[in-house]
Amino acid sequence: MEPTFWQTRWEQGQIGFHEGAPNRFLLRHIERFAANGASVFVPLCGKTTDLDWLAARGLRVTGCELVEQAVRDFFRERNITPVESAVEGGVAFDGAGVRVVRGDVFEFVCNEPFDSVFDRAALVAMTPDQRAAYVAKVLSVLKPGGRVLLVAMEHDLGQGPPFTLYEDDVRALYEGECAVSLIEREDVTRDNQRFVDRGATFVREAAYLIERRPTK
């Protein structure tokens, strides 16, 4: 989506995608996804509580977020004054064991690839024609043997964001370089009245464990 779309959503408080607690799939599958002390990248992180939950477990956490308001809200709501510094591809905000880079994820630059990537609301925010480039970016910052925990959404609205992402879509995007495992799928229609109001007859969330194959 265009940057102005997301900036307007944040300015108007239209952030129904924000979860006020750590994601349940992350809570249930953290042991399969990231070892203690691992580096974790969280793309399109907003002001998610997943960031500080991961940091509290001793993980080295870096988020990337396009909208500056979201980044500042993350630290302000925790009464943290972050240290700001210019980095390639954006501005880094550091505080309480969390780094959030304010910038476009496609321009994000890391000096050392990450052990893990947690993607709850990033791939489903991409239009179908952006997906291949986004996945290429994720793989470019992920170590060989590294893992992605992906939370995808399935619905029949025919539009987004969040865009529907079925298992076949996930496999088509990742299986060239990765092993893909569907680990959970839940019907969450009752919890997503806003989708029903827009015409959805079903809403499901699915969690995938994606492991990048080691280089030969």
C-alpha positions in Angstrom: 0.0 0.0 0.0 1.1 3.6 -0.5 2.8 5.2 2.5 0.1 7.9 2.8 -2.5 5.2 3.3 -0.8 4.0 6.5 0.0 7.4 7.7 -3.7 8.4 7.4 -4.7 5.2 9.2 -2.5 6.1 12.2 -3.5 9.8 12.2 -7.2 8.8 12.3 -6.7 6.1 14.8 -7.9 3.4 12.4 -5.6 0.7 13.7 -7.8 -2.2 14.3 -4.8 -4.4 13.3 -3.1 -3.4 16.5 -3.2 -6.1 19.3 -3.0 -4.8 22.8 -1.3 -8.0 24.1 1.4 -10.3 22.7 0.2 -12.4 19.8 -1.2 -15.8 20.9 0.7 -17.7 18.2 3.9 -16.1 19.3 3.2 -17.1 22.9 2.4 -20.7 21.9 5.3 -21.2 19.4 8.2 -19.1 20.6 10.3 -22.2 21.5 10.0 -23.5 17.9 10.8 -20.1 16.4 13.6 -18.4 18.3 16.2 -19.7 20.8 17.3 -17.6 23.8 19.6 -14.8 22.8 18.5 -14.9 19.1 18.2 -11.8 17.0 14.6 -11.2 15.8 13.3 -8.9 13.1 9.7 -7.7 13.2 8.7 -6.0 10.0 5.8 -3.4 9.9 5.8 -3.6 13.7 3.6 -0.6 14.5 3.6 -0.2 18.3 3.1 -3.9 19.0 3.6 -5.3 22.5 5.3 -8.3 20.8 8.5 -6.2 20.7 8.9 -5.7 24.4 7.7 -9.2 25.2 10.4 -10.6 23.0 13.0 -8.3 24.5 11.9 -9.4 28.0 12.8 -13.0 27.0 16.4 -12.0 26.3 16.0 -11.8 22.5 17.7 -9.0 20.5 14.7 -7.3 18.9 14.6 -5.0 15.8 11.4 -3.7 14.4 10.8 -1.7 11.2 7.9 0.7 10.9 7.0 3.1 8.1 4.9 5.6 10.2 6.8 7.7 12.7 3.8 8.3 14.9 3.6 4.5 15.5 7.2 4.4 16.5 6.9 7.3 18.9 3.7 5.9 20.3 5.5 2.7 21.2 8.1 4.4 23.3 5.8 7.1 24.7 3.2 4.5 26.0 6.1 2.9 27.9 7.5 6.1 29.3 10.7 5.5 27.4 12.8 8.3 25.8 14.5 6.5 23.0 18.0 7.4 21.6 17.6 8.4 18.0 20.3 7.9 15.3 20.5 8.0 11.6 21.0 4.6 9.9 21.1 3.5 6.4 17.5 3.2 5.2 15.9 5.3 8.0 16.2 6.5 11.6 16.8 4.1 14.5 15.0 4.5 17.9 16.6 2.6 20.7 15.3 2.0 24.2 14.7 -0.7 26.8 16.3 -3.4 24.7 14.3 -2.7 21.6 15.4 -1.0 18.3 12.7 0.2 15.9 13.9 1.6 12.6 11.5 4.2 11.2 11.6 3.6 7.4 10.3 1.6 4.5 10.9 -2.1 5.0 12.0 -2.4 1.3 14.8 0.0 2.1 15.8 -1.6 5.5 19.4 -2.4 5.8 21.0 -4.7 8.4 24.7 -5.3 9.0 24.2 -8.8 10.2 21.4 -11.2 9.1 18.8 -12.1 11.7 18.2 -15.5 13.3 14.4 -15.1 13.1 11.6 -13.0 11.7 8.2 -12.6 13.3 5.6 -11.6 10.7 2.1 -11.1 12.1 0.8 -8.2 10.0 3.3 -7.5 7.3 2.8 -10.0 4.5 -1.0 -9.7 4.7 -0.6 -5.9 4.4 1.1 -6.3 1.0 -0.9 -6.2 -2.2 -0.5 -9.4 -4.2 1.9 -7.7 -6.6 4.2 -6.7 -3.7 4.4 -10.1 -2.1 7.3 -11.6 -4.1 9.5 -8.5 -3.5 8.6 -8.5 0.2 9.5 -12.1 0.7 12.8 -11.6 -1.2 13.5 -8.8 1.3 12.7 -11.0 4.3 15.0 -13.7 3.0 17.8 -11.2 2.4 17.9 -10.3 6.1 17.4 -13.9 7.4 20.3 -16.2 8.1 20.5 -19.6 6.3 18.8 -21.9 8.7 16.9 -19.0 10.2 13.1 -19.2 10.9 10.1 -17.1 10.1 6.9 -17.4 12.2 4.2 -16.1 9.9 0.7 -15.3 10.9 -1.6 -15.2 7.9 -5.3 -14.3 7.5 -7.9 -16.1 5.3 -11.2 -14.4 4.4 -13.5 -14.0 1.5 -13.8 -10.2 1.3 -11.9 -10.1 -1.9 -10.1 -7.0 -0.8 -7.7 -5.8 1.9 -5.7 -4.9 3.8 -5.3 -7.4 5.4 -5.3 -9.3 2.2 -6.3 -13.0 2.3 -3.3 -15.4 2.2 -4.0 -19.1 1.8 -1.6 -21.9 2.3 -1.0 -22.3 -1.4 0.0 -18.7 -1.5 2.5 -19.0 1.3 4.0 -22.1 -0.2 4.4 -20.5 -3.6 6.2 -17.6 -2.1 8.5 -19.4 0.3 9.1 -23.0 -0.7 11.8 -22.2 -3.3 14.3 -21.4 -0.5 12.5 -22.7 2.6 10.7 -25.5 4.2 7.1 -24.5 5.1 5.0 -26.0 7.8 1.4 -25.1 8.7 1.3 -25.4 12.5 -2.1 -24.0 13.4 -5.3 -22.7 11.8 -8.2 -21.1 13.8 -11.6 -19.8 12.9 -11.8 -16.3 14.3 -14.9 -15.0 12.5 -16.7 -14.2 15.8 -13.7 -12.1 16.9 -13.7 -10.0 13.7 -17.1 -8.4 13.5 -15.6 -5.6 11.4 -14.9 -8.1 8.6 -18.4 -9.6 8.9 -19.8 -6.1 8.6 -17.9 -5.6 5.4 -19.3 -8.9 4.0 -17.0 -11.7 5.1 -18.6 -15.0 5.7 -15.5 -16.5 7.3 -12.3 -15.3 8.8 -9.4 -17.6 9.8 -5.9 -17.1 11.0 -3.1 -19.5 10.3 0.4 -19.8 11.7 3.3 -21.1 9.6 6.8 -22.0 10.6 9.2 -21.3 7.7 12.8 -22.4 7.8 15.3 -21.1 5.3 17.4 -23.9 4.0 21.1 -23.8 4.8 23.3 -22.8 1.9 25.3 -25.6 0.2 
